[in-house]
């Protein structure tokens, strides 16, 4: 790990080219990301009804 840091410290052009490559690839990736304003969501819902014998509705 220290060799890589040392190499970049002694080669600033390579470090700058690597930074530019990372920034350009990030910009290209951000353009290709698809976005949805309201994503479709299927809500799974279960309704349970139980008869309570002996109860009255008043």
PyMOL Python script that loads the backbone (N, CA, C, O; Angstrom):
from pymol import cmd

cmd.read_pdbstr("""\
ATOM      1  N   UNK A   1       0.827  -1.189   0.000  1.00  0.00           N
ATOM      2  CA  UNK A   1       0.000   0.000   0.000  1.00  0.00           C
ATOM      3  C   UNK A   1       0.870   1.251   0.000  1.00  0.00           C
ATOM      4  O   UNK A   1       0.577   2.224  -0.695  1.00  0.00           O
ATOM      5  N   UNK A   2       1.945   1.215   0.788  1.00  0.00           N
ATOM      6  CA  UNK A   2       2.816   2.386   0.857  1.00  0.00           C
ATOM      7  C   UNK A   2       3.553   2.616  -0.457  1.00  0.00           C
ATOM      8  O   UNK A   2       3.899   3.751  -0.785  1.00  0.00           O
ATOM      9  N   UNK A   3       3.794   1.544  -1.210  1.00  0.00           N
ATOM     10  CA  UNK A   3       4.457   1.697  -2.509  1.00  0.00           C
ATOM     11  C   UNK A   3       3.584   2.487  -3.483  1.00  0.00           C
ATOM     12  O   UNK A   3       4.077   3.328  -4.234  1.00  0.00           O
ATOM     13  N   UNK A   4       2.295   2.208  -3.459  1.00  0.00           N
ATOM     14  CA  UNK A   4       1.385   2.915  -4.367  1.00  0.00           C
ATOM     15  C   UNK A   4       1.329   4.399  -4.000  1.00  0.00           C
ATOM     16  O   UNK A   4       1.386   5.258  -4.879  1.00  0.00           O
ATOM     17  N   UNK A   5       1.219   4.699  -2.713  1.00  0.00           N
ATOM     18  CA  UNK A   5       1.175   6.093  -2.269  1.00  0.00           C
ATOM     19  C   UNK A   5       2.480   6.792  -2.609  1.00  0.00           C
ATOM     20  O   UNK A   5       2.475   7.936  -3.063  1.00  0.00           O
ATOM     21  N   UNK A   6       3.587   6.115  -2.391  1.00  0.00           N
ATOM     22  CA  UNK A   6       4.905   6.686  -2.704  1.00  0.00           C
ATOM     23  C   UNK A   6       5.039   6.943  -4.202  1.00  0.00           C
ATOM     24  O   UNK A   6       5.563   7.977  -4.616  1.00  0.00           O
ATOM     25  N   UNK A   7       4.560   5.993  -5.015  1.00  0.00           N
ATOM     26  CA  UNK A   7       4.655   6.154  -6.462  1.00  0.00           C
ATOM     27  C   UNK A   7       3.831   7.345  -6.937  1.00  0.00           C
ATOM     28  O   UNK A   7       4.295   8.126  -7.768  1.00  0.00           O
ATOM     29  N   UNK A   8       2.598   7.494  -6.411  1.00  0.00           N
ATOM     30  CA  UNK A   8       1.758   8.638  -6.784  1.00  0.00           C
ATOM     31  C   UNK A   8       2.347   9.951  -6.276  1.00  0.00           C
ATOM     32  O   UNK A   8       2.200  10.986  -6.926  1.00  0.00           O
ATOM     33  N   UNK A   9       3.012   9.920  -5.125  1.00  0.00           N
ATOM     34  CA  UNK A   9       3.634  11.138  -4.610  1.00  0.00           C
ATOM     35  C   UNK A   9       4.780  11.596  -5.502  1.00  0.00           C
ATOM     36  O   UNK A   9       5.024  12.797  -5.620  1.00  0.00           O
ATOM     37  N   UNK A  10       5.487  10.662  -6.131  1.00  0.00           N
ATOM     38  CA  UNK A  10       6.601  11.008  -7.003  1.00  0.00           C
ATOM     39  C   UNK A  10       6.178  11.201  -8.463  1.00  0.00           C
ATOM     40  O   UNK A  10       6.979  11.663  -9.276  1.00  0.00           O
ATOM     41  N   UNK A  11       4.943  10.856  -8.805  1.00  0.00           N
ATOM     42  CA  UNK A  11       4.427  11.008 -10.172  1.00  0.00           C
ATOM     43  C   UNK A  11       3.110  11.781 -10.139  1.00  0.00           C
ATOM     44  O   UNK A  11       2.042  11.176 -10.232  1.00  0.00           O
ATOM     45  N   UNK A  12       3.168  13.105 -10.009  1.00  0.00           N
ATOM     46  CA  UNK A  12       1.926  13.877  -9.891  1.00  0.00           C
ATOM     47  C   UNK A  12       1.081  13.839 -11.169  1.00  0.00           C
ATOM     48  O   UNK A  12      -0.139  13.984 -11.101  1.00  0.00           O
ATOM     49  N   UNK A  13       1.708  13.649 -12.322  1.00  0.00           N
ATOM     50  CA  UNK A  13       0.936  13.570 -13.565  1.00  0.00           C
ATOM     51  C   UNK A  13       0.060  12.324 -13.557  1.00  0.00           C
ATOM     52  O   UNK A  13      -1.104  12.380 -13.953  1.00  0.00           O
ATOM     53  N   UNK A  14       0.607  11.213 -13.114  1.00  0.00           N
ATOM     54  CA  UNK A  14      -0.184   9.981 -13.037  1.00  0.00           C
ATOM     55  C   UNK A  14      -1.318  10.134 -12.031  1.00  0.00           C
ATOM     56  O   UNK A  14      -2.423   9.643 -12.263  1.00  0.00           O
ATOM     57  N   UNK A  15      -1.055  10.806 -10.923  1.00  0.00           N
ATOM     58  CA  UNK A  15      -2.103  11.017  -9.924  1.00  0.00           C
ATOM     59  C   UNK A  15      -3.222  11.889 -10.493  1.00  0.00           C
ATOM     60  O   UNK A  15      -4.401  11.613 -10.274  1.00  0.00           O
ATOM     61  N   UNK A  16      -2.848  12.938 -11.222  1.00  0.00           N
ATOM     62  CA  UNK A  16      -3.871  13.808 -11.809  1.00  0.00           C
ATOM     63  C   UNK A  16      -4.652  13.087 -12.897  1.00  0.00           C
ATOM     64  O   UNK A  16      -5.867  13.257 -12.991  1.00  0.00           O
ATOM     65  N   UNK A  17      -3.985  12.289 -13.718  1.00  0.00           N
ATOM     66  CA  UNK A  17      -4.704  11.528 -14.750  1.00  0.00           C
ATOM     67  C   UNK A  17      -5.660  10.513 -14.122  1.00  0.00           C
ATOM     68  O   UNK A  17      -6.762  10.298 -14.628  1.00  0.00           O
ATOM     69  N   UNK A  18      -5.242   9.898 -13.033  1.00  0.00           N
ATOM     70  CA  UNK A  18      -6.130   8.963 -12.338  1.00  0.00           C
ATOM     71  C   UNK A  18      -7.344   9.688 -11.772  1.00  0.00           C
ATOM     72  O   UNK A  18      -8.462   9.175 -11.839  1.00  0.00           O
ATOM     73  N   UNK A  19      -7.131  10.873 -11.217  1.00  0.00           N
ATOM     74  CA  UNK A  19      -8.242  11.657 -10.678  1.00  0.00           C
ATOM     75  C   UNK A  19      -9.212  12.048 -11.791  1.00  0.00           C
ATOM     76  O   UNK A  19     -10.428  11.963 -11.614  1.00  0.00           O
ATOM     77  N   UNK A  20      -8.677  12.476 -12.939  1.00  0.00           N
ATOM     78  CA  UNK A  20      -9.537  12.861 -14.064  1.00  0.00           C
ATOM     79  C   UNK A  20     -10.319  11.654 -14.558  1.00  0.00           C
ATOM     80  O   UNK A  20     -11.508  11.770 -14.853  1.00  0.00           O
ATOM     81  N   UNK A  21      -9.670  10.491 -14.652  1.00  0.00           N
ATOM     82  CA  UNK A  21     -10.352   9.274 -15.092  1.00  0.00           C
ATOM     83  C   UNK A  21     -11.501   8.924 -14.146  1.00  0.00           C
ATOM     84  O   UNK A  21     -12.588   8.565 -14.600  1.00  0.00           O
ATOM     85  N   UNK A  22     -11.270   9.026 -12.842  1.00  0.00           N
ATOM     86  CA  UNK A  22     -12.314   8.705 -11.863  1.00  0.00           C
ATOM     87  C   UNK A  22     -13.476   9.690 -11.973  1.00  0.00           C
ATOM     88  O   UNK A  22     -14.637   9.291 -11.889  1.00  0.00           O
ATOM     89  N   UNK A  23     -13.172  10.970 -12.160  1.00  0.00           N
ATOM     90  CA  UNK A  23     -14.238  11.969 -12.260  1.00  0.00           C
ATOM     91  C   UNK A  23     -15.050  11.803 -13.540  1.00  0.00           C
ATOM     92  O   UNK A  23     -16.276  11.916 -13.510  1.00  0.00           O
ATOM     93  N   UNK A  24     -14.388  11.536 -14.660  1.00  0.00           N
ATOM     94  CA  UNK A  24     -15.103  11.361 -15.929  1.00  0.00           C
ATOM     95  C   UNK A  24     -15.959  10.102 -15.883  1.00  0.00           C
ATOM     96  O   UNK A  24     -17.103  10.117 -16.336  1.00  0.00           O
ATOM     97  N   UNK A  25     -15.420   9.012 -15.341  1.00  0.00           N
ATOM     98  CA  UNK A  25     -16.221   7.791 -15.269  1.00  0.00           C
ATOM     99  C   UNK A  25     -17.409   7.971 -14.322  1.00  0.00           C
ATOM    100  O   UNK A  25     -18.466   7.384 -14.555  1.00  0.00           O
ATOM    101  N   UNK A  26     -17.261   8.765 -13.266  1.00  0.00           N
ATOM    102  CA  UNK A  26     -18.387   9.047 -12.382  1.00  0.00           C
ATOM    103  C   UNK A  26     -19.459   9.874 -13.062  1.00  0.00           C
ATOM    104  O   UNK A  26     -20.650   9.624 -12.879  1.00  0.00           O
ATOM    105  N   UNK A  27     -19.039  10.868 -13.856  1.00  0.00           N
ATOM    106  CA  UNK A  27     -20.010  11.666 -14.598  1.00  0.00           C
ATOM    107  C   UNK A  27     -20.753  10.830 -15.632  1.00  0.00           C
ATOM    108  O   UNK A  27     -21.966  10.970 -15.791  1.00  0.00           O
ATOM    109  N   UNK A  28     -20.031   9.960 -16.337  1.00  0.00           N
ATOM    110  CA  UNK A  28     -20.689   9.097 -17.318  1.00  0.00           C
ATOM    111  C   UNK A  28     -21.649   8.123 -16.647  1.00  0.00           C
ATOM    112  O   UNK A  28     -22.708   7.820 -17.196  1.00  0.00           O
ATOM    113  N   UNK A  29     -21.296   7.639 -15.487  1.00  0.00           N
ATOM    114  CA  UNK A  29     -22.181   6.727 -14.763  1.00  0.00           C
ATOM    115  C   UNK A  29     -23.416   7.452 -14.258  1.00  0.00           C
ATOM    116  O   UNK A  29     -24.507   6.882 -14.261  1.00  0.00           O
ATOM    117  N   UNK A  30     -23.266   8.703 -13.822  1.00  0.00           N
ATOM    118  CA  UNK A  30     -24.423   9.432 -13.303  1.00  0.00           C
ATOM    119  C   UNK A  30     -25.415   9.780 -14.402  1.00  0.00           C
ATOM    120  O   UNK A  30     -26.608   9.920 -14.132  1.00  0.00           O
ATOM    121  N   UNK A  31     -24.945   9.920 -15.632  1.00  0.00           N
ATOM    122  CA  UNK A  31     -25.852  10.206 -16.746  1.00  0.00           C
ATOM    123  C   UNK A  31     -26.691   8.976 -17.083  1.00  0.00           C
ATOM    124  O   UNK A  31     -27.851   9.106 -17.474  1.00  0.00           O
ATOM    125  N   UNK A  32     -26.117   7.789 -16.934  1.00  0.00           N
ATOM    126  CA  UNK A  32     -26.811   6.572 -17.356  1.00  0.00           C
ATOM    127  C   UNK A  32     -27.719   5.990 -16.279  1.00  0.00           C
ATOM    128  O   UNK A  32     -28.384   4.986 -16.532  1.00  0.00           O
ATOM    129  N   UNK A  33     -27.771   6.581 -15.087  1.00  0.00           N
ATOM    130  CA  UNK A  33     -28.638   6.072 -14.027  1.00  0.00           C
ATOM    131  C   UNK A  33     -30.085   6.448 -14.340  1.00  0.00           C
ATOM    132  O   UNK A  33     -30.393   7.613 -14.590  1.00  0.00           O
ATOM    133  N   UNK A  34     -30.960   5.456 -14.324  1.00  0.00           N
ATOM    134  CA  UNK A  34     -32.374   5.739 -14.574  1.00  0.00           C
ATOM    135  C   UNK A  34     -33.037   6.162 -13.268  1.00  0.00           C
ATOM    136  O   UNK A  34     -32.761   5.607 -12.204  1.00  0.00           O
ATOM    137  N   UNK A  35     -33.913   7.151 -13.369  1.00  0.00           N
ATOM    138  CA  UNK A  35     -34.584   7.672 -12.188  1.00  0.00           C
ATOM    139  C   UNK A  35     -36.091   7.549 -12.369  1.00  0.00           C
ATOM    140  O   UNK A  35     -36.617   7.707 -13.471  1.00  0.00           O
ATOM    141  N   UNK A  36     -36.760   7.269 -11.285  1.00  0.00           N
ATOM    142  CA  UNK A  36     -38.209   7.224 -11.277  1.00  0.00           C
ATOM    143  C   UNK A  36     -38.710   8.235 -10.254  1.00  0.00           C
ATOM    144  O   UNK A  36     -38.201   8.313  -9.135  1.00  0.00           O
ATOM    145  N   UNK A  37     -39.715   9.005 -10.655  1.00  0.00           N
ATOM    146  CA  UNK A  37     -40.264   9.987  -9.727  1.00  0.00           C
ATOM    147  C   UNK A  37     -41.132   9.281  -8.691  1.00  0.00           C
ATOM    148  O   UNK A  37     -40.947   9.468  -7.488  1.00  0.00           O
ATOM    149  N   UNK A  38     -42.070   8.476  -9.153  1.00  0.00           N
ATOM    150  CA  UNK A  38     -42.921   7.699  -8.269  1.00  0.00           C
ATOM    151  C   UNK A  38     -42.779   6.232  -8.661  1.00  0.00           C
ATOM    152  O   UNK A  38     -43.447   5.780  -9.592  1.00  0.00           O
ATOM    153  N   UNK A  39     -41.937   5.492  -7.980  1.00  0.00           N
ATOM    154  CA  UNK A  39     -41.756   4.088  -8.344  1.00  0.00           C
ATOM    155  C   UNK A  39     -43.016   3.276  -8.050  1.00  0.00           C
ATOM    156  O   UNK A  39     -43.752   3.564  -7.106  1.00  0.00           O
ATOM    157  N   UNK A  40     -43.243   2.281  -8.859  1.00  0.00           N
ATOM    158  CA  UNK A  40     -44.403   1.424  -8.661  1.00  0.00           C
ATOM    159  C   UNK A  40     -44.121   0.485  -7.506  1.00  0.00           C
ATOM    160  O   UNK A  40     -43.092  -0.190  -7.459  1.00  0.00           O
ATOM    161  N   UNK A  41     -45.059   0.459  -6.577  1.00  0.00           N
ATOM    162  CA  UNK A  41     -44.915  -0.410  -5.413  1.00  0.00           C
ATOM    163  C   UNK A  41     -46.178  -1.238  -5.267  1.00  0.00           C
ATOM    164  O   UNK A  41     -47.286  -0.702  -5.250  1.00  0.00           O
ATOM    165  N   UNK A  42     -46.008  -2.519  -5.163  1.00  0.00           N
ATOM    166  CA  UNK A  42     -47.137  -3.402  -4.921  1.00  0.00           C
ATOM    167  C   UNK A  42     -47.223  -3.653  -3.420  1.00  0.00           C
ATOM    168  O   UNK A  42     -46.337  -4.271  -2.831  1.00  0.00           O
ATOM    169  N   UNK A  43     -48.286  -3.172  -2.819  1.00  0.00           N
ATOM    170  CA  UNK A  43     -48.464  -3.366  -1.390  1.00  0.00           C
ATOM    171  C   UNK A  43     -49.241  -4.651  -1.153  1.00  0.00           C
ATOM    172  O   UNK A  43     -50.398  -4.769  -1.557  1.00  0.00           O
ATOM    173  N   UNK A  44     -48.611  -5.598  -0.506  1.00  0.00           N
ATOM    174  CA  UNK A  44     -49.297  -6.838  -0.167  1.00  0.00           C
ATOM    175  C   UNK A  44     -50.083  -6.597   1.113  1.00  0.00           C
ATOM    176  O   UNK A  44     -49.534  -6.210   2.145  1.00  0.00           O
ATOM    177  N   UNK A  45     -51.384  -6.837   1.014  1.00  0.00           N
ATOM    178  CA  UNK A  45     -52.249  -6.531   2.137  1.00  0.00           C
ATOM    179  C   UNK A  45     -53.160  -7.724   2.416  1.00  0.00           C
ATOM    180  O   UNK A  45     -53.683  -8.352   1.496  1.00  0.00           O
ATOM    181  N   UNK A  46     -53.334  -8.017   3.675  1.00  0.00           N
ATOM    182  CA  UNK A  46     -54.206  -9.112   4.082  1.00  0.00           C
ATOM    183  C   UNK A  46     -55.256  -8.544   5.024  1.00  0.00           C
ATOM    184  O   UNK A  46     -54.931  -7.839   5.979  1.00  0.00           O
ATOM    185  N   UNK A  47     -56.505  -8.853   4.752  1.00  0.00           N
ATOM    186  CA  UNK A  47     -57.596  -8.430   5.620  1.00  0.00           C
ATOM    187  C   UNK A  47     -58.186  -9.668   6.279  1.00  0.00           C
ATOM    188  O   UNK A  47     -58.563 -10.630   5.610  1.00  0.00           O
ATOM    189  N   UNK A  48     -58.257  -9.623   7.596  1.00  0.00           N
ATOM    190  CA  UNK A  48     -58.789 -10.766   8.344  1.00  0.00           C
ATOM    191  C   UNK A  48     -60.061 -10.323   9.049  1.00  0.00           C
ATOM    192  O   UNK A  48     -60.056  -9.335   9.783  1.00  0.00           O
ATOM    193  N   UNK A  49     -61.154 -11.053   8.827  1.00  0.00           N
ATOM    194  CA  UNK A  49     -62.422 -10.783   9.499  1.00  0.00           C
ATOM    195  C   UNK A  49     -62.828 -12.035  10.259  1.00  0.00           C
ATOM    196  O   UNK A  49     -62.853 -13.139   9.714  1.00  0.00           O
ATOM    197  N   UNK A  50     -63.143 -11.833  11.527  1.00  0.00           N
ATOM    198  CA  UNK A  50     -63.510 -12.965  12.369  1.00  0.00           C
ATOM    199  C   UNK A  50     -64.865 -12.665  13.012  1.00  0.00           C
ATOM    200  O   UNK A  50     -65.093 -11.585  13.557  1.00  0.00           O
ATOM    201  N   UNK A  51     -65.731 -13.629  12.934  1.00  0.00           N
ATOM    202  CA  UNK A  51     -67.043 -13.485  13.581  1.00  0.00           C
ATOM    203  C   UNK A  51     -66.885 -13.789  15.059  1.00  0.00           C
ATOM    204  O   UNK A  51     -66.358 -14.838  15.429  1.00  0.00           O
ATOM    205  N   UNK A  52     -67.349 -12.859  15.920  1.00  0.00           N
ATOM    206  CA  UNK A  52     -67.287 -13.027  17.369  1.00  0.00           C
ATOM    207  C   UNK A  52     -68.695 -13.368  17.838  1.00  0.00           C
ATOM    208  O   UNK A  52     -69.553 -12.497  17.985  1.00  0.00           O
ATOM    209  N   UNK A  53     -68.906 -14.655  18.066  1.00  0.00           N
ATOM    210  CA  UNK A  53     -70.250 -15.120  18.421  1.00  0.00           C
ATOM    211  C   UNK A  53     -70.669 -14.572  19.778  1.00  0.00           C
ATOM    212  O   UNK A  53     -69.882 -14.562  20.724  1.00  0.00           O
ATOM    213  N   UNK A  54     -71.889 -14.127  19.862  1.00  0.00           N
ATOM    214  CA  UNK A  54     -72.430 -13.597  21.103  1.00  0.00           C
ATOM    215  C   UNK A  54     -72.287 -12.088  21.203  1.00  0.00           C
ATOM    216  O   UNK A  54     -72.833 -11.494  22.133  1.00  0.00           O
ATOM    217  N   UNK A  55     -71.589 -11.454  20.302  1.00  0.00           N
ATOM    218  CA  UNK A  55     -71.425 -10.018  20.330  1.00  0.00           C
ATOM    219  C   UNK A  55     -72.590  -9.373  19.568  1.00  0.00           C
ATOM    220  O   UNK A  55     -73.098  -9.944  18.603  1.00  0.00           O
ATOM    221  N   UNK A  56     -72.999  -8.208  19.997  1.00  0.00           N
ATOM    222  CA  UNK A  56     -74.082  -7.512  19.316  1.00  0.00           C
ATOM    223  C   UNK A  56     -73.612  -6.172  18.835  1.00  0.00           C
ATOM    224  O   UNK A  56     -72.695  -5.579  19.403  1.00  0.00           O
ATOM    225  N   UNK A  57     -74.235  -5.698  17.797  1.00  0.00           N
ATOM    226  CA  UNK A  57     -73.938  -4.362  17.283  1.00  0.00           C
ATOM    227  C   UNK A  57     -74.966  -3.413  17.854  1.00  0.00           C
ATOM    228  O   UNK A  57     -76.154  -3.547  17.560  1.00  0.00           O
ATOM    229  N   UNK A  58     -74.553  -2.477  18.644  1.00  0.00           N
ATOM    230  CA  UNK A  58     -75.517  -1.544  19.229  1.00  0.00           C
ATOM    231  C   UNK A  58     -75.288  -0.151  18.704  1.00  0.00           C
ATOM    232  O   UNK A  58     -76.004   0.776  19.082  1.00  0.00           O
TER     233      UNK A  58
END
""", "prot")
cmd.dss("prot")
cmd.show_as("cartoon", "prot")
cmd.util.cbc("prot")
cmd.orient("prot")
